Every structure is written in C-alpha cells, then in structure tokens.
Amino acid sequence: MEGRFPSAIRMIRTNCTDPAQDASFNDWYDGVHTPDVLSSGMVSRVVRYQNTARGDTGPGYVAIHELAWDDLDEVARHVAQTRRRLTDSNGFHPAVQIVKAETWKRTGRAFSTPRTGRGGVVGMFVIEARCTDDARVDEFNRWYNDVHVPDLLDTRLFTSAYRFTAVAAGALTGAAVPTETEVVAAPADPRPTYLALYETDADPVGAVDAFGRTHRPRLKAAGRLIDYLEVTWRGIYRQLSSVTRP
C-alpha cells in the first residue's frame, strides 16, 4: 500500500479458470472492473498482485481495495448490490473465480521504514493467522506489534507492514461465476483472524526465502517467536498494478 494505512480494506482472492484467457482476464480486471470499482467512491485505490511462489496452489491473484468509506455496514450493502448487478448483466469475466472476498479492519499502528512510500513496491508477503490461546490474545497482539513486525522490518527485507483483523469473511468457491450475494457465515473456529501484509522493494520470493533461511532461525534461537500462533494462510505475491480513484 506504499505507506497508506486505510481504516479498512477489502481483500479479493481470485483465480483465472482458463489459462488461455489469462491475458483477457487481466485486461478486464485492469481496464473494466477496476474503473467500475473506483467509480462508486467506496474504494480509493485498487492494488493487484499475482501469486509468484513456486508450487503454491493458493489463489492466483489478490486485489486489495483500500476503502474510503468508514461505514462498513454500508460497504457490505454496496458490495452485495454490485455483485448482483454484475451477475445480472454478465459483467464478470467468464473465467473469473472468486475464491474469497473479505473485509478487514485496521489494527495496531502504522509500521514504516525510510524506504516506505518511495514507489518501489515489487511484491508482498501475506500472513493470515490466529492466536491459539484465548487467554493470551492481548499478549499475542503486543508481541506482533512490539516485537515481531519490528523484527521483520529490521531485516531490511521488507519496507512496510500493515495489520488488520477480519470483520466478516465470505467465501465463494467452486464456481467460475460468483453467486448473487456474498456468503457470510460464522467460522467453525470463532477466534479472531488477523492479517499481516509485508511489502518489499525486492523480489518477494527471494525476500521470504532469505527470511526463512537466515532470520527465522536466529529469531527462534533468541526467543523472539511464540508457539501460540496458527498460520491459516500465507502467500507471496508480485504487484501488478496500483490505480487511484480519479
């Protein structure tokens, strides 16, 4: 997000179901869908990423919609109306598969380095996680904010970091064309889910590999890691585009 830290975001995880239509899919997303999303005024910027991790079976694409509206109930209503409109008008690309669409609310403080916001973001490392001990949630968040994120930024592999907590999770899976409304269901595990986004101005795969190979063992040996963190999803993505509302 290049130094911006909106009060909330929408994260849209998608696949292109037909490799032969990949170029067409990206042209549609950048040239048709993104302008449509920005035209409502609900979203101030759309940043798109492509999965770049070797052998990763996770979503092929991620879009971060930086929200301009503070009323998240109104955001949910607008999202449902927009999806219904696009479904009814065949406005979705025929090869798009929405794997997951969620709203996330900012938590913690802004994390930056001297390289933050200099326009050199190449990719991001995504960690979705839970605290496995309900009695230690506050401690978990203090560790994340005061120890873990600063430790990662001190490696100089990443330029910026942002933390969010899930507001509502809706999954649309198994079909190339999304259903009319987003499904919002209580998760099997009711513990809060947290999202951490780490931006890098280097090759994201190389940055994550260097962290795992060199810095994670060092931090573990120094007692800087915790054993009550459950990673529910991780991804390594290369930035494709960043478009601001006119």
C-alpha positions as CSV (number, residue, x, y, z in Angstrom):
1,M,0.0,0.0,0.0
2,E,3.1,2.1,-0.3
3,G,2.8,3.7,3.1
4,R,-1.0,4.3,3.1
5,F,-2.8,2.6,6.0
6,P,-6.6,2.9,5.4
7,S,-9.1,2.2,8.2
8,A,-10.3,-0.9,6.3
9,I,-9.7,-2.9,3.1
10,R,-11.4,-5.5,1.0
11,M,-9.2,-8.4,0.0
12,I,-10.4,-10.2,-3.1
13,R,-8.7,-13.5,-3.9
14,T,-9.4,-14.8,-7.4
15,N,-8.3,-17.3,-10.0
16,C,-8.5,-17.3,-13.8
17,T,-10.0,-20.7,-14.5
18,D,-8.8,-20.8,-18.1
19,P,-5.0,-20.3,-18.7
20,A,-5.8,-19.4,-22.4
21,Q,-7.8,-16.4,-21.1
22,D,-5.3,-15.1,-18.6
23,A,-4.4,-12.0,-20.7
24,S,-8.0,-11.3,-21.3
25,F,-8.8,-11.7,-17.6
26,N,-6.1,-9.2,-16.6
27,D,-7.2,-6.8,-19.3
28,W,-10.8,-7.0,-18.0
29,Y,-9.7,-6.6,-14.4
30,D,-7.5,-3.5,-15.0
31,G,-9.5,-1.9,-17.8
32,V,-13.1,-2.7,-16.9
33,H,-13.5,-3.9,-13.4
34,T,-11.1,-1.7,-11.5
35,P,-12.6,1.6,-13.0
36,D,-16.0,0.3,-12.1
37,V,-15.0,-0.4,-8.5
38,L,-13.4,3.0,-8.2
39,S,-16.3,4.9,-9.8
40,S,-18.6,4.3,-6.7
41,G,-16.4,6.3,-4.4
42,M,-16.3,3.4,-1.9
43,V,-12.7,2.5,-2.8
44,S,-9.9,5.0,-3.0
45,R,-7.3,2.7,-4.6
46,V,-7.1,-0.8,-6.1
47,V,-3.8,-2.7,-5.9
48,R,-3.5,-6.0,-7.7
49,Y,-1.0,-8.8,-7.2
50,Q,-0.2,-12.2,-8.8
51,N,0.9,-15.3,-7.0
52,T,4.6,-15.8,-7.5
53,A,5.5,-18.6,-5.1
54,R,6.9,-21.7,-6.7
55,G,4.4,-24.6,-6.5
56,D,1.9,-22.6,-4.5
57,T,-1.7,-23.8,-5.0
58,G,-3.2,-20.7,-3.4
59,P,-5.2,-18.1,-5.2
60,G,-3.6,-16.9,-8.4
61,Y,-4.4,-13.2,-7.8
62,V,-5.1,-10.9,-4.9
63,A,-6.7,-7.4,-5.1
64,I,-6.5,-5.0,-2.2
65,H,-9.4,-2.4,-2.3
66,E,-8.5,0.4,0.0
67,L,-11.8,1.6,1.4
68,A,-12.7,5.3,1.5
69,W,-16.0,4.7,3.4
70,D,-15.9,4.2,7.2
71,D,-19.4,2.7,7.5
72,L,-18.6,-1.0,6.9
73,D,-22.3,-1.9,7.0
74,E,-22.8,0.4,4.0
75,V,-19.8,-1.2,2.4
76,A,-21.4,-4.7,2.8
77,R,-24.7,-3.5,1.3
78,H,-22.9,-1.8,-1.7
79,V,-20.8,-5.0,-2.3
80,A,-23.9,-7.1,-2.4
81,Q,-25.7,-4.7,-4.8
82,T,-22.7,-4.5,-7.1
83,R,-22.3,-8.3,-7.2
84,R,-26.0,-8.6,-8.0
85,R,-25.7,-6.0,-10.8
86,L,-22.7,-7.6,-12.4
87,T,-24.2,-11.1,-12.1
88,D,-27.4,-10.0,-13.7
89,S,-25.7,-8.1,-16.5
90,N,-23.0,-10.8,-17.2
91,G,-20.5,-8.2,-16.1
92,F,-18.0,-10.6,-14.7
93,H,-15.3,-12.1,-16.9
94,P,-16.2,-15.6,-17.9
95,A,-13.0,-17.1,-16.4
96,V,-13.1,-15.3,-13.1
97,Q,-13.4,-17.4,-9.9
98,I,-13.8,-15.5,-6.6
99,V,-12.1,-17.7,-4.1
100,K,-12.6,-15.5,-1.1
101,A,-13.8,-11.9,-0.5
102,E,-13.4,-10.3,2.9
103,T,-13.4,-7.0,4.7
104,W,-10.6,-6.3,7.1
105,K,-10.3,-3.5,9.7
106,R,-7.1,-1.8,10.6
107,T,-5.5,-2.8,13.9
108,G,-2.3,-1.7,15.6
109,R,-0.1,1.2,14.5
110,A,1.5,2.0,11.2
111,F,4.8,0.3,10.6
112,S,7.3,2.1,8.3
113,T,11.0,2.3,7.3
114,P,12.9,5.0,5.5
115,R,12.0,3.2,2.3
116,T,8.3,3.3,2.9
117,G,6.2,5.2,0.2
118,R,9.1,5.6,-2.2
119,G,7.1,3.9,-5.0
120,G,9.3,0.9,-5.2
121,V,7.0,-1.9,-4.1
122,V,7.6,-5.1,-6.0
123,G,5.6,-7.5,-4.0
124,M,4.2,-8.5,-0.7
125,F,4.2,-11.4,1.9
126,V,0.8,-12.2,3.3
127,I,0.2,-13.9,6.6
128,E,-3.2,-14.8,7.9
129,A,-3.1,-16.1,11.5
130,R,-4.9,-16.8,14.7
131,C,-3.9,-16.8,18.4
132,T,-4.5,-20.3,19.6
133,D,-4.7,-19.3,23.3
134,D,-7.8,-17.3,24.0
135,A,-6.3,-16.1,27.3
136,R,-3.3,-14.6,25.5
137,V,-4.9,-12.6,22.7
138,D,-3.7,-9.2,24.2
139,E,-0.2,-10.7,24.6
140,F,-0.4,-12.0,21.1
141,N,-1.1,-8.6,19.7
142,R,1.5,-6.9,21.8
143,W,4.1,-9.4,20.6
144,Y,3.0,-8.8,17.0
145,N,3.1,-5.0,17.2
146,D,6.1,-4.5,19.5
147,V,8.3,-7.5,18.7
148,H,7.5,-9.4,15.5
149,V,6.8,-6.7,12.9
150,P,9.8,-4.6,14.1
151,D,12.0,-7.7,13.9
152,L,10.9,-8.4,10.3
153,L,11.4,-4.8,9.2
154,D,14.9,-4.8,10.9
155,T,16.0,-7.5,8.5
156,R,15.7,-4.8,5.7
157,L,14.0,-7.4,3.5
158,F,10.7,-5.6,3.8
159,T,9.9,-1.9,3.5
160,S,6.4,-1.6,5.2
161,A,3.9,-3.6,7.2
162,Y,0.2,-3.4,8.0
163,R,-2.0,-5.4,10.3
164,F,-5.8,-5.9,10.1
165,T,-8.4,-8.0,11.8
166,A,-11.3,-9.8,10.0
167,V,-14.6,-8.0,10.0
168,A,-16.6,-10.6,8.0
169,A,-15.4,-13.5,5.9
170,G,-17.4,-14.6,2.9
171,A,-16.2,-17.5,0.6
172,L,-17.4,-18.0,-2.9
173,T,-15.9,-21.2,-4.1
174,G,-16.2,-23.9,-6.7
175,A,-17.8,-21.8,-9.5
176,A,-16.3,-19.7,-12.2
177,V,-19.2,-17.2,-12.0
178,P,-19.9,-15.7,-8.5
179,T,-23.2,-16.2,-6.8
180,E,-25.6,-13.3,-6.3
181,T,-24.5,-12.3,-2.8
182,E,-21.5,-12.8,-0.7
183,V,-21.9,-15.7,1.8
184,V,-21.1,-14.5,5.3
185,A,-21.1,-17.4,7.8
186,A,-19.8,-17.9,11.3
187,P,-16.5,-19.7,11.1
188,A,-16.0,-23.1,12.6
189,D,-13.3,-21.5,14.8
190,P,-14.7,-18.2,16.3
191,R,-11.3,-16.9,17.3
192,P,-10.3,-13.6,15.7
193,T,-8.3,-13.9,12.5
194,Y,-5.5,-11.4,11.8
195,L,-3.9,-10.3,8.6
196,A,-0.4,-9.0,8.2
197,L,0.9,-7.6,4.9
198,Y,4.6,-7.0,4.4
199,E,5.7,-5.0,1.4
200,T,9.1,-5.4,-0.3
201,D,11.0,-3.5,-2.9
202,A,12.9,-6.7,-3.9
203,D,11.9,-10.0,-5.4
204,P,9.2,-11.2,-2.9
205,V,10.1,-14.9,-3.2
206,G,13.8,-14.1,-2.5
207,A,12.8,-11.9,0.5
208,V,10.7,-14.6,2.0
209,D,13.3,-17.3,1.3
210,A,16.0,-15.1,2.9
211,F,13.9,-14.6,6.0
212,G,13.1,-18.3,6.4
213,R,16.7,-19.4,5.8
214,T,18.6,-16.8,7.8
215,H,16.5,-14.7,10.1
216,R,13.7,-17.0,11.3
217,P,16.2,-19.5,12.9
218,R,18.1,-16.6,14.5
219,L,14.8,-15.1,16.0
220,K,13.7,-18.5,17.2
221,A,17.0,-19.1,19.0
222,A,16.7,-15.7,20.6
223,G,13.2,-16.5,21.9
224,R,11.6,-13.8,19.7
225,L,8.9,-16.2,18.3
226,I,5.8,-17.6,20.0
227,D,4.2,-21.0,19.9
228,Y,0.6,-19.9,20.2
229,L,0.3,-18.5,16.6
230,E,-1.5,-20.6,14.0
231,V,-0.9,-19.5,10.4
232,T,-4.2,-20.1,8.5
233,W,-2.9,-18.9,5.1
234,R,0.3,-17.5,3.7
235,G,1.1,-16.2,0.2
236,I,3.9,-14.5,-1.8
237,Y,2.6,-12.1,-4.4
238,R,4.2,-9.8,-7.0
239,Q,2.5,-6.4,-7.6
240,L,0.8,-6.0,-10.9
241,S,-0.9,-2.6,-10.8
242,S,-1.9,0.2,-8.4
243,V,-4.7,2.5,-9.5
244,T,-6.1,5.5,-7.6
245,R,-9.6,6.9,-7.9
246,P,-9.6,9.9,-10.2
